[in-house]
Amino acid sequence: MTDNRPGEGSNRRGENGRSIPTDRESPVGAPVIRGDESVTGTRAREAVQFDPDDPDSLADAAETVRQFAAGKTTDDHLYMLRGAAACAALVRGEGSYKAAAERASGETTVSFIRKWARVHDLPRSVRKQVALGRIAPTAAKHIARVGGEARLLLAWATLDGDLTVRDVRSIASKVNDGVPIDRALVEHDVVLGELELTLSPTTYRDLRQRASIEGVEPGQLVTDALEDYFE
């Protein structure tokens, strides 16, 4: 098991020096997204928290993982997030992927536990898109295979480039083989950073006017303004 275990948040520095969270920062097993009514509506009441330090909760996590591995959660993305949370809590409680798989038993494998625990380890911004159904949980598994800032870039490219699960899997494999994320995306006809925005007519008019006067592309002005905003 790697040092970066499920639930241990870590940050990376972006090109402008800002600290960018690329891993989960909330406690393992906590239903931060699943329990958010603004995201999951009334189903937030069904959210289950798995406490890796509580024997009874850990037993519930093991049973959830066993059913999840057996395919009894169907393709419901919220239940799949619950299964991912159970995997992460079971790993933390048992101390390793192997021990977690043995505790869950049934059809649970080490590979299964590892993949879904990593999904639970994704940052909140990405998990929210999974909960909303905009990023498929099966795509999230491959996004979670990628580390650092490339993880976030692949997640947003999945949305903006309308990437399939097969596309995401291929790109993740290339990035892990050392191919820069921008080049891996171009091979799938996605330009990193290309995003379609809808502006109010007034803002559109002013943006175009300023870009023309300064002799730059509108995207450059938008980038400069957003970098100042995010500082």
C-alpha positions in Angstrom: 0.0 0.0 0.0 1.3 3.4 -0.9 1.9 6.2 1.7 -0.9 8.3 0.1 -3.7 6.2 1.6 -7.3 6.9 1.0 -8.5 9.9 2.9 -5.0 11.5 3.3 -5.4 14.8 1.5 -2.4 16.3 -0.4 -1.8 19.4 -2.4 0.1 20.3 -5.5 1.4 23.7 -6.6 -0.1 25.0 -9.8 1.9 27.0 -12.4 1.1 30.3 -10.5 2.2 28.9 -7.2 -1.2 28.4 -5.7 -1.8 25.3 -3.5 -4.2 23.0 -5.4 -6.0 20.2 -3.6 -5.7 17.0 -5.7 -6.9 14.6 -3.1 -9.7 14.3 -0.6 -9.3 16.6 2.4 -12.3 15.5 4.5 -12.2 12.4 6.8 -12.3 8.9 5.4 -15.9 7.6 5.1 -17.6 11.0 5.7 -20.6 11.5 3.4 -19.5 15.1 2.5 -21.0 14.9 -1.0 -23.5 12.1 -0.5 -25.0 13.9 2.5 -25.3 17.3 0.8 -28.9 18.0 -0.1 -27.9 20.7 -2.6 -26.2 17.9 -4.6 -28.2 14.7 -3.9 -31.6 16.1 -2.8 -33.7 14.0 -0.5 -31.3 11.1 -1.0 -28.9 12.9 1.3 -30.9 11.5 4.2 -29.8 8.0 3.1 -26.1 8.9 3.3 -24.1 6.5 5.4 -20.8 7.4 7.2 -18.2 4.7 7.7 -15.9 5.1 10.7 -12.8 3.0 10.3 -12.2 3.3 14.0 -15.6 1.9 15.0 -15.9 -1.9 14.9 -19.6 -1.9 14.1 -19.2 0.7 11.4 -16.3 -1.2 10.0 -18.5 -4.3 9.9 -21.1 -2.4 7.9 -18.4 -1.2 5.5 -17.3 -4.8 5.0 -20.8 -5.9 4.1 -21.3 -2.9 1.8 -18.1 -3.7 0.0 -19.1 -7.4 -0.3 -22.4 -6.4 -1.9 -20.7 -3.8 -4.1 -18.2 -6.3 -5.4 -21.0 -8.7 -6.2 -22.7 -6.1 -8.3 -25.7 -5.6 -6.0 -25.5 -1.8 -6.1 -26.5 -1.7 -9.8 -25.3 1.3 -11.8 -26.6 3.9 -9.3 -23.9 6.5 -9.0 -24.7 7.5 -5.4 -24.6 3.9 -4.3 -21.4 3.5 -6.1 -20.0 6.4 -4.2 -21.2 4.8 -1.0 -19.3 1.6 -2.0 -16.2 3.6 -2.7 -16.5 5.2 0.8 -16.9 1.7 2.3 -13.8 0.5 0.5 -11.7 3.5 1.7 -12.9 3.0 5.3 -12.2 -0.7 5.2 -8.7 -0.1 3.9 -8.0 2.4 6.7 -9.5 0.1 9.4 -7.8 -3.1 8.3 -4.5 -1.4 7.4 -4.0 -2.7 3.9 -5.8 -3.4 0.6 -5.2 -7.1 1.0 -6.6 -7.2 4.6 -9.6 -5.2 3.5 -10.3 -7.6 0.6 -10.0 -10.6 2.9 -12.4 -8.9 5.4 -15.0 -8.2 2.8 -14.5 -11.7 1.2 -17.0 -12.9 -1.4 -16.0 -11.6 -4.8 -13.9 -8.8 -3.4 -10.4 -8.5 -4.8 -7.5 -6.3 -3.9 -7.7 -4.6 -7.3 -11.4 -3.8 -6.7 -10.7 -2.4 -3.3 -7.8 -0.3 -4.6 -9.7 1.2 -7.5 -12.7 2.3 -5.6 -10.8 3.5 -2.5 -9.0 5.8 -4.9 -12.3 7.2 -6.2 -13.2 8.1 -2.6 -9.8 9.8 -2.4 -10.7 12.2 -5.2 -11.1 15.9 -4.3 -14.5 17.1 -3.4 -14.9 19.1 -6.7 -14.6 15.9 -8.7 -16.7 13.7 -6.4 -19.5 16.3 -6.7 -19.6 15.9 -10.5 -19.8 12.1 -9.9 -22.7 12.5 -7.5 -24.5 14.8 -10.0 -24.1 12.1 -12.7 -21.9 14.2 -14.9 -18.8 12.0 -14.5 -19.5 8.3 -14.6 -18.2 6.4 -11.5 -16.4 4.1 -13.9 -14.7 7.1 -15.5 -13.8 8.4 -12.0 -11.9 5.1 -11.4 -9.5 5.9 -14.2 -9.3 9.6 -13.3 -8.3 8.5 -9.8 -5.4 6.5 -11.3 -3.7 9.7 -12.3 -1.8 11.8 -9.7 -1.2 15.4 -9.1 -2.6 18.3 -11.1 -3.1 16.0 -14.1 -5.9 14.3 -12.1 -7.9 17.5 -12.0 -7.2 18.4 -15.6 -8.4 15.0 -16.8 -11.6 15.3 -14.7 -12.5 18.7 -16.3 -11.5 17.6 -19.7 -13.8 14.6 -19.3 -16.7 17.1 -18.9 -15.7 19.7 -21.5 -14.5 17.2 -24.1 -17.4 14.8 -23.6 -15.0 11.9 -23.1 -16.2 8.3 -22.9 -15.1 5.9 -20.2 -12.9 4.2 -22.8 -11.3 7.6 -23.7 -10.6 8.4 -20.0 -9.0 5.0 -19.5 -6.8 5.4 -22.5 -5.7 8.9 -21.5 -5.0 7.9 -17.9 -2.8 5.0 -19.1 -0.8 7.3 -21.4 -0.3 9.9 -18.6 0.9 7.2 -16.2 3.3 6.1 -19.0 4.8 9.6 -19.0 2.9 11.3 -21.7 2.0 14.9 -20.8 -1.7 15.4 -20.1 -2.1 18.1 -22.9 -0.6 15.8 -25.5 -2.6 12.8 -24.3 -5.8 14.9 -24.6 -5.0 16.2 -28.1 -4.8 12.6 -29.3 -8.5 12.4 -28.4 -9.3 15.7 -30.1 -9.5 17.7 -26.8 -7.5 20.9 -26.4 -6.5 21.4 -22.7 -8.1 24.6 -21.4 -10.6 25.0 -24.2 -13.9 25.8 -22.7 -17.1 27.2 -24.2 -18.6 30.1 -22.1 -21.8 32.0 -22.4 -21.5 35.7 -21.5 -24.0 38.4 -21.1 -24.2 40.6 -24.3 -22.8 43.5 -22.4 -19.8 41.6 -21.1 -19.3 40.0 -24.5 -19.2 43.4 -26.1 -16.8 44.9 -23.6 -14.5 41.8 -23.8 -14.3 41.9 -27.5 -13.7 45.7 -27.5 -10.9 45.5 -24.9 -9.2 42.5 -26.7 -9.3 44.4 -30.0 -7.8 47.5 -28.5 -5.0 45.6 -26.7 -4.3 43.3 -29.6 -4.8 40.1 -27.7 -7.2 37.2 -27.9 -10.3 37.3 -25.7 -9.2 34.2 -23.9 -6.0 35.9 -22.7 -8.1 38.7 -21.0 -10.3 36.1 -19.4 -7.3 34.1 -18.2 -5.7 37.2 -16.7 -8.9 38.2 -15.0 -9.6 34.8 -13.5 -6.0 34.4 -12.3 -6.4 37.6 -10.4 -9.8 36.4 -9.1 -8.4 33.1 -7.8 -5.4 34.7 -6.1 
